[in-house]
Amino acid sequence: MSAHRPTLASVAEVAGVSISTASLAFAASGPIAEKTRARVMAAAEELGYRGPNPLGRQLRSGRSGIVGVVIGDKLRRSFRDPVSVQVLDGLASTLGSLGLGVLLIPGTSDEEGLQTVDPLIETAAMDVAILIWGVHANDKSVEALERRGVPMVVGEGRPLEGAPLVGIDDRGGTAELTRYLTDLGHERIAVVSLPFSADRRSGEATSLDDIEWTPTRNRLAGMHDAGLDPVLVWETEASLVEHGHAAAMEVLSPERWPDVSQRPTALVAQSDLLAAGAILGARELGLRVPEDVSIAGFDGLDLPWLGADVLTTVRQPLADKGAALGHAVEGILAGDEPTVTILDVELVVGTTTAPPAQS
């Protein structure tokens, strides 16, 4: 065997085909008979040829083979949230099957908390960008990607002209959860919400008129659709257990409700991690779940560390959402028209909700 590195031309010669036919065999596409493809692969194995240089293929196609995934948050916080992890898992699996790689791009902010553009958005090679948690008002990342001409896919957010959108029916799911609670007899229901906007603050909401983030707005609207306005909404800065714990300590505190009969009998958290933290906070205050306060979440996560408790929640198809985002990328690269995909959710009744004590 020659000491020189085998080339596509040498494979074509051994297989008795043209170089263009050998190239089609490795591309796994085009008008080529299966017998011919097998002959080319056998010749490549005989010569120890591993396939065309992927960089050269990318240069010829004008594509990088990379999909940028704009997280819009600190990566360390995203990887503590099983929701993010499961969506990314479904996305990466789908993109991998398409021969595409993933570049994770965190959100950044300056010392005053103002949103800035990550340098990767300005400079990194990418064929498509996925705004995995949606588009914010005056989103600088969107402006930068539009300047570069990078096509986008939007997840969980307001529609963006010309971009596919993947979301869930969180409004309908929250309406169903709310009706379930009111059917149990609950009238005084408080909410521990996801962030309202990219500003990310914690505290009691004084206005619900300008909620920027779509999931937060949709889930509150779902309660209204079910004929109920919450007695109190407590915004959190992130969907993490510690924020749910801190919120419950405030929302259910005896100082806030000196008249126990006025205290909320149910608490709806807009994520399962917030709900898990709220359960811990309620118990720290000496409240029994669900005897003294019912607590429900949203996501459908597996939370074995809650012990015997099974959280009442709205389950969303997290891996399927990631896969749908990946297929939206596939559609863009194929030149398809942008589509809107809304995935169904499911109410799951657990052991953390029951009729209020006074009913």
C-alpha positions in Angstrom: 0.0 0.0 0.0 1.3 3.5 -0.8 2.7 5.5 2.1 0.8 8.5 0.8 -2.5 9.5 2.5 -5.4 8.0 0.4 -7.5 10.6 -1.4 -11.0 10.6 -2.9 -9.4 10.2 -6.3 -7.6 7.0 -5.3 -10.8 5.6 -3.9 -12.7 6.4 -7.1 -9.9 4.7 -9.1 -10.0 1.5 -7.0 -13.9 1.5 -7.2 -13.9 2.1 -10.9 -16.0 5.2 -10.7 -15.6 8.9 -11.3 -14.5 11.2 -8.5 -18.0 12.9 -8.6 -19.7 9.6 -8.1 -17.4 8.7 -5.2 -18.2 12.1 -3.7 -21.9 11.4 -4.0 -21.4 8.0 -2.2 -19.9 9.8 0.8 -22.5 12.5 0.8 -25.2 9.8 1.1 -27.4 11.7 -1.4 -27.9 12.1 -5.0 -28.6 9.7 -8.0 -26.3 6.8 -7.1 -27.1 3.1 -7.0 -26.7 1.3 -3.7 -24.4 -1.3 -5.4 -22.1 1.5 -6.5 -22.2 3.2 -3.1 -21.2 -0.1 -1.5 -18.3 -0.5 -4.0 -17.0 2.9 -3.1 -17.3 2.2 0.6 -15.4 -1.1 0.2 -12.6 0.7 -1.7 -12.4 3.4 1.0 -12.1 0.7 3.7 -9.4 -1.1 1.7 -7.4 2.1 1.3 -8.0 3.4 4.9 -9.8 6.5 3.5 -11.9 8.2 6.2 -14.0 10.5 4.0 -13.8 14.0 2.5 -12.5 16.8 4.7 -15.5 18.2 6.4 -14.0 21.7 6.4 -13.7 21.5 2.6 -17.3 20.4 2.3 -18.4 23.3 4.5 -16.5 25.8 2.4 -18.0 24.4 -0.8 -21.5 24.5 0.6 -21.1 27.8 2.3 -22.3 26.4 5.6 -20.5 25.9 8.9 -22.6 23.0 10.1 -23.1 24.9 13.4 -26.3 26.0 15.0 -26.0 28.7 17.6 -28.3 28.3 20.7 -28.8 31.6 22.5 -29.6 30.7 26.1 -30.3 34.3 27.2 -29.0 33.5 30.7 -25.9 32.5 32.5 -24.9 28.9 31.5 -24.4 27.8 35.0 -27.9 28.8 35.9 -29.3 27.0 32.8 -27.6 23.8 33.6 -29.1 23.8 37.1 -32.5 23.8 35.6 -33.7 20.3 34.4 -36.1 22.0 32.0 -33.2 23.6 30.1 -31.2 20.4 30.2 -34.0 18.2 28.8 -34.9 20.7 26.0 -31.2 21.0 25.1 -30.9 17.2 25.1 -33.8 16.8 22.6 -32.4 19.6 20.5 -28.8 18.3 20.4 -30.0 14.7 19.6 -32.0 16.0 16.6 -29.3 18.3 15.3 -26.7 15.5 15.7 -28.8 13.2 13.6 -28.8 16.0 10.9 -25.0 16.2 11.1 -25.1 19.6 12.8 -23.2 20.8 15.9 -24.3 23.1 18.7 -22.7 26.3 20.0 -24.2 27.4 23.3 -24.3 31.2 23.7 -25.0 32.6 27.1 -26.8 35.8 27.9 -24.6 38.6 29.3 -25.1 41.9 31.1 -23.0 44.8 32.2 -22.4 45.9 35.7 -25.7 47.9 35.7 -27.6 44.8 34.7 -28.3 46.0 31.1 -28.5 43.4 28.5 -25.5 43.3 26.1 -24.7 41.2 23.0 -22.4 38.2 23.6 -19.4 38.4 21.3 -20.2 35.0 19.8 -23.4 36.4 18.4 -21.4 39.0 16.5 -18.6 36.8 15.3 -19.2 33.0 15.5 -19.9 31.0 12.3 -23.4 29.6 12.4 -26.0 28.5 9.9 -29.0 29.2 12.1 -29.5 30.7 15.6 -32.1 29.4 18.0 -33.5 31.9 20.5 -34.4 29.0 22.9 -36.3 31.1 25.5 -37.8 33.6 23.2 -37.3 37.2 22.1 -37.3 40.2 24.4 -38.4 43.7 23.6 -35.6 45.6 21.8 -33.5 42.4 21.8 -29.9 43.3 20.9 -29.1 39.7 20.1 -31.9 39.7 17.4 -30.7 43.0 16.0 -27.1 41.6 15.7 -28.3 38.4 14.1 -30.5 40.3 11.6 -27.5 42.5 10.7 -25.5 39.3 10.0 -28.3 37.7 8.0 -28.4 34.7 10.3 -31.9 33.0 10.1 -33.5 32.4 13.5 -35.8 29.9 15.2 -37.8 31.2 18.2 -38.8 29.1 21.2 -41.2 30.1 23.9 -41.6 33.7 22.8 -43.3 36.3 20.8 -43.4 35.7 17.0 -40.5 37.0 14.9 -41.3 37.8 11.3 -40.0 35.1 9.0 -38.9 32.8 11.8 -40.3 29.4 12.8 -41.8 29.4 16.3 -42.0 26.4 18.7 -44.0 26.7 21.9 -46.4 24.9 24.2 -50.0 25.5 25.2 -49.0 26.8 28.7 -52.0 29.1 28.7 -54.5 26.2 28.2 -52.5 24.0 30.7 -52.6 26.6 33.4 -56.3 27.2 32.8 -57.0 23.5 33.3 -54.9 23.5 36.5 -56.7 26.5 37.8 -60.1 24.9 37.1 -59.0 21.8 38.9 -58.0 23.9 42.0 -61.3 25.9 42.0 -63.3 22.7 41.6 -61.5 21.5 44.8 -62.9 24.7 46.5 -59.9 27.0 46.3 -60.7 30.7 45.8 -57.7 32.4 47.3 -54.8 31.3 45.1 -51.3 33.0 45.0 -48.8 32.7 42.3 -45.0 32.3 42.4 -44.1 33.4 38.9 -41.2 33.1 36.5 -39.3 36.4 35.6 -41.4 39.1 34.0 -38.5 40.3 31.8 -34.8 40.2 31.2 -34.4 42.6 34.2 -35.0 39.6 36.5 -36.2 40.9 39.9 -37.7 39.2 43.0 -40.7 40.6 44.8 -44.4 41.2 44.9 -45.8 42.3 41.5 -47.5 45.7 41.6 -48.7 45.5 38.0 -49.4 42.7 35.5 -49.7 45.0 32.5 -46.2 44.9 31.1 -45.0 41.3 31.4 -42.4 40.8 28.7 -41.7 37.1 28.9 -44.3 35.1 27.1 -44.5 32.0 29.4 -45.0 34.1 32.4 -47.7 36.2 30.7 -49.4 33.1 29.2 -49.6 31.2 32.5 -51.1 34.2 34.3 -53.6 34.6 31.4 -54.6 31.0 31.8 -55.7 31.6 35.3 -57.8 34.5 34.1 -59.3 32.3 31.4 -60.4 30.0 34.2 -62.2 32.8 35.9 -59.7 33.5 38.7 -57.5 36.4 39.5 -54.7 35.5 42.0 -54.7 37.2 45.4 -51.0 37.8 45.1 -48.3 37.4 42.4 -44.7 37.0 43.6 -42.1 37.4 40.8 -38.8 35.4 41.0 -35.6 36.1 39.2 -35.0 32.5 38.2 -36.6 29.1 38.1 -34.6 27.6 40.9 -35.5 25.9 44.2 -34.0 28.6 46.4 -36.2 31.2 44.7 -39.3 29.2 45.3 -38.4 28.7 48.9 -37.8 32.4 49.4 -41.0 33.3 47.7 -43.1 31.0 49.8 -41.5 32.4 53.0 -42.9 35.8 51.9 -46.2 34.8 50.3 -47.3 32.5 53.2 -45.7 34.4 56.1 -47.9 34.9 59.2 -46.8 38.6 59.2 -48.4 39.0 55.8 -51.6 37.2 56.9 -52.4 37.9 60.6 -55.9 36.8 59.8 -55.2 33.1 58.8 -58.6 32.9 57.1 -57.3 35.4 54.5 -54.1 33.4 53.7 -54.0 31.8 50.3 -55.2 28.2 50.4 -53.3 27.3 47.3 -50.1 28.4 45.7 -49.4 27.9 41.9 -45.7 28.0 41.0 -44.9 28.6 37.3 -42.3 25.9 37.4 -41.7 22.6 39.2 -38.5 23.8 40.8 -40.2 26.9 42.2 -43.0 24.6 43.5 -40.5 22.3 45.2 -38.9 25.3 46.9 -42.3 26.5 47.9 -43.1 23.2 49.6 -39.9 23.5 51.6 -40.7 27.0 52.5 -44.3 26.2 53.6 -43.1 23.4 55.8 -40.5 25.7 57.3 -43.4 28.0 58.3 -45.1 25.1 60.0 -47.7 24.6 57.2 -48.7 21.1 56.1 -48.9 20.4 52.3 -51.6 19.9 51.2 -53.7 20.1 54.4 -52.9 23.7 55.1 -51.9 24.9 51.6 -52.0 23.1 48.3 -49.0 23.7 46.0 -48.8 23.0 42.2 -46.1 23.5 39.6 -45.6 23.4 35.9 -43.1 21.3 33.8 -43.6 17.6 34.8 -40.1 17.0 36.2 -39.1 13.9 38.1 -38.4 15.1 41.6 -37.6 12.0 43.7 -36.0 14.1 46.4 -39.4 15.3 47.4 -39.8 11.9 49.1 -43.4 10.7 49.4 -44.8 13.8 47.8 -45.9 13.7 44.1 -46.2 17.2 42.8 -49.4 18.2 41.1 -48.2 19.9 37.9 -48.7 20.5 34.2 -46.4 18.3 32.2 -44.8 19.7 29.1 -43.0 17.6 26.5 -39.5 18.9 27.1 -37.5 16.6 24.9 -40.1 16.9 22.1 -39.8 20.6 22.3 -36.1 20.4 21.8 -36.7 18.0 18.9 -39.2 20.4 17.3 -36.7 23.2 17.5 -34.2 21.0 15.7 -36.7 20.1 13.0 -37.4 23.8 12.6 -33.7 24.3 11.9 -33.9 21.4 9.3 -36.8 23.2 7.6 -34.9 26.5 7.4 -31.8 24.8 5.8 -34.2 23.0 3.4 -35.7 26.3 2.3 -39.2 25.6 3.8 -41.7 28.2 4.8 -41.6 29.1 8.5 -44.1 27.2 10.6 -45.6 27.6 14.1 -45.6 24.5 16.3 -47.5 24.5 19.5 -47.2 21.3 21.6 -49.9 20.0 24.0 -49.4 19.8 27.8 -51.1 17.5 30.4 -52.4 18.1 33.9 -50.9 15.6 36.3 -52.6 15.4 39.7 -50.3 14.4 42.6 -50.4 14.5 46.4 -49.6 18.1 47.0 -53.1 19.4 46.3 -56.4 18.8 48.2 -59.6 20.7 49.1 -58.9 23.7 51.4 -59.3 23.0 55.1 -62.3 25.3 55.6 -64.3 23.7 52.8 
